[in-house]
Amino acid sequence: MTWPDGVAGLAVPAWLYLLLIHGRFWHCSERRSPPSEPRTESWPPVVAIVPARNEEDTIVAVLDSLLGQDYPGTLSVLPVDDRSTDQTRSRAQALTARAGNRNGLTIVSGEPLPAGWAGKLWALHQGIAEATRARPETEFYFFTDADIVHSPDTLSALVGKAAAERCDLVSSWRSCTAPRPASAS
């Protein structure tokens, strides 16, 4: 047996150990699923941060899904226009005008990308900075992509799970991708 074969032979048991014995390291507690009915005595303030670059086809549906959350606490929605070259910003602005001040919908204008930063992370950083400045009472950030439409109970379920299991971080795939219009051929 060669040296690479020996290393490869050790990889399989290592992965089996991680998945079967040391597994569930990604779980917050012993429970495997979120509570069926999220229960919390108080619902902490949340800011949804949506980095958006050239998402004109989906931004309105995504922001509408966030504005339509049944979350009983305070929810603010901050799309970060990551220097889009399409109609992303104008479509988000039109929705902002229609929504009024519902859920603190505020568009953040992205700054140029500094050296050493990845685009999406830079946009998220700017959203956090704005949330910290404008909404210092925020306890949770809800990071979502600009092409994901959320069911109305998404945020309540995530915050309920965080409260019930005393988690600092929860994640879910409870969403669906926003439909994109068919391209003209």
C-alpha positions as CSV (number, residue, x, y, z in Angstrom):
1,M,0.0,0.0,0.0
2,T,1.3,3.5,-0.9
3,W,1.4,6.5,1.4
4,P,-1.6,8.2,-0.3
5,D,-3.7,5.0,0.0
6,G,-3.0,4.9,3.7
7,V,-4.1,8.5,4.2
8,A,-7.2,7.9,2.2
9,G,-7.9,4.7,4.2
10,L,-7.8,6.8,7.4
11,A,-10.2,9.4,6.0
12,V,-13.2,7.1,5.9
13,P,-13.0,6.1,9.6
14,A,-12.4,9.7,10.5
15,W,-15.6,10.8,8.7
16,L,-17.6,8.0,10.2
17,Y,-16.4,9.0,13.6
18,L,-17.4,12.7,13.0
19,L,-20.8,11.7,11.6
20,L,-21.8,8.8,13.8
21,I,-20.0,9.2,17.2
22,H,-19.1,12.9,17.4
23,G,-22.0,13.8,15.1
24,R,-24.6,16.3,15.9
25,F,-21.9,18.8,16.6
26,W,-24.0,21.2,14.6
27,H,-27.0,20.9,16.9
28,C,-27.6,23.3,19.7
29,S,-28.9,20.8,22.1
30,E,-30.1,17.2,22.3
31,R,-33.3,17.9,20.4
32,R,-33.2,17.3,16.7
33,S,-36.0,19.5,15.5
34,P,-37.4,22.9,16.3
35,P,-40.3,23.2,18.7
36,S,-43.6,22.7,16.9
37,E,-44.9,25.9,18.5
38,P,-42.2,28.4,19.3
39,R,-42.5,29.6,22.8
40,T,-40.8,32.6,24.3
41,E,-41.7,35.0,27.0
42,S,-40.4,38.0,25.1
43,W,-39.6,38.3,21.4
44,P,-36.2,40.1,21.0
45,P,-35.7,42.8,18.3
46,V,-34.4,41.3,15.0
47,V,-32.9,43.0,12.0
48,A,-33.1,41.2,8.7
49,I,-30.1,42.0,6.5
50,V,-30.4,41.3,2.8
51,P,-27.3,41.8,0.7
52,A,-28.5,42.4,-2.8
53,R,-26.5,42.9,-6.0
54,N,-28.3,42.8,-9.3
55,E,-31.4,41.1,-7.9
56,E,-34.1,43.1,-9.8
57,D,-36.1,40.0,-10.6
58,T,-36.5,38.9,-7.0
59,I,-35.9,41.8,-4.6
60,V,-39.6,42.8,-4.3
61,A,-40.8,39.3,-3.6
62,V,-38.0,38.7,-1.0
63,L,-38.7,42.0,0.8
64,D,-42.5,41.4,0.7
65,S,-41.9,38.0,2.3
66,L,-39.9,39.6,5.1
67,L,-42.4,42.4,5.6
68,G,-45.1,39.7,5.9
69,Q,-43.5,37.8,8.7
70,D,-45.8,36.9,11.6
71,Y,-43.0,37.7,14.1
72,P,-44.6,39.1,17.3
73,G,-41.5,41.1,18.2
74,T,-39.9,44.1,16.5
75,L,-38.5,43.3,13.0
76,S,-36.5,45.8,10.9
77,V,-35.6,45.0,7.3
78,L,-32.3,46.3,5.8
79,P,-31.6,45.5,2.2
80,V,-28.0,46.4,1.4
81,D,-27.8,47.5,-2.3
82,D,-24.3,46.1,-3.1
83,R,-23.7,48.6,-5.9
84,S,-26.2,47.0,-8.3
85,T,-26.1,48.0,-11.9
86,D,-29.7,46.9,-12.7
87,Q,-33.0,48.0,-11.2
88,T,-32.5,46.4,-7.8
89,R,-32.3,49.6,-5.9
90,S,-35.2,51.4,-7.7
91,R,-37.5,48.4,-7.2
92,A,-36.6,48.2,-3.5
93,Q,-37.2,52.0,-3.2
94,A,-40.6,51.7,-4.8
95,L,-41.5,49.0,-2.3
96,T,-40.2,51.2,0.5
97,A,-42.4,54.0,-0.6
98,R,-45.5,51.7,-0.7
99,A,-44.6,50.1,2.6
100,G,-44.2,53.4,4.4
101,N,-42.2,52.8,7.6
102,R,-43.5,49.2,8.0
103,N,-40.9,47.1,9.7
104,G,-38.3,49.8,9.5
105,L,-37.6,49.0,5.9
106,T,-34.5,51.0,5.1
107,I,-32.2,50.6,2.1
108,V,-28.5,50.7,2.8
109,S,-26.2,52.0,0.0
110,G,-23.2,49.7,-0.3
111,E,-19.8,51.3,-0.3
112,P,-17.0,50.2,-2.7
113,L,-15.4,46.9,-1.9
114,P,-12.2,47.3,0.1
115,A,-9.2,45.1,-0.5
116,G,-9.3,41.8,1.3
117,W,-13.1,41.6,1.6
118,A,-15.5,39.3,-0.3
119,G,-18.6,41.1,-1.8
120,K,-21.4,39.4,0.2
121,L,-19.5,39.6,3.5
122,W,-18.8,43.3,2.9
123,A,-22.5,43.9,2.3
124,L,-23.4,42.0,5.5
125,H,-20.8,44.0,7.4
126,Q,-22.3,47.2,6.2
127,G,-25.8,46.0,7.2
128,I,-24.6,45.1,10.7
129,A,-22.9,48.5,11.0
130,E,-26.2,50.3,10.0
131,A,-28.3,48.1,12.3
132,T,-25.9,48.8,15.2
133,R,-26.1,52.5,14.6
134,A,-29.8,52.8,14.0
135,R,-31.2,50.0,16.1
136,P,-28.8,49.3,19.0
137,E,-31.4,47.3,20.8
138,T,-31.1,44.5,18.2
139,E,-30.5,41.0,19.7
140,F,-30.6,38.9,16.5
141,Y,-29.6,39.4,12.9
142,F,-31.5,37.4,10.3
143,F,-29.2,37.0,7.3
144,T,-30.9,36.0,4.1
145,D,-30.1,36.1,0.4
146,A,-31.9,38.4,-2.1
147,D,-33.4,35.5,-4.0
148,I,-35.1,33.6,-1.1
149,V,-38.8,34.1,-0.3
150,H,-39.6,33.1,3.3
151,S,-42.8,31.6,4.6
152,P,-44.6,33.9,7.1
153,D,-43.5,31.7,10.1
154,T,-39.8,31.5,9.3
155,L,-38.5,34.1,11.7
156,S,-40.8,33.1,14.6
157,A,-39.6,29.5,14.2
158,L,-36.0,30.5,14.2
159,V,-36.2,32.9,17.1
160,G,-38.4,30.4,19.0
161,K,-35.8,27.7,18.5
162,A,-33.0,30.0,19.7
163,A,-35.0,30.9,22.8
164,A,-36.1,27.4,23.6
165,E,-32.7,25.9,23.2
166,R,-30.7,29.0,24.3
167,C,-28.8,29.2,21.0
168,D,-26.7,32.1,19.8
169,L,-27.1,30.9,16.2
170,V,-29.7,28.9,14.4
171,S,-30.1,28.1,10.7
172,S,-32.8,26.7,8.5
173,W,-33.7,25.7,5.0
174,R,-37.4,26.6,5.5
175,S,-37.4,28.9,2.5
176,C,-37.8,28.7,-1.2
177,T,-36.1,30.5,-4.1
178,A,-38.0,33.4,-5.5
179,P,-39.3,32.7,-9.0
180,R,-37.4,34.4,-11.7
181,P,-39.2,35.6,-14.9
182,A,-38.5,33.5,-18.0
183,S,-35.9,35.1,-20.2
184,A,-36.8,36.2,-23.6
185,S,-35.4,34.0,-26.3
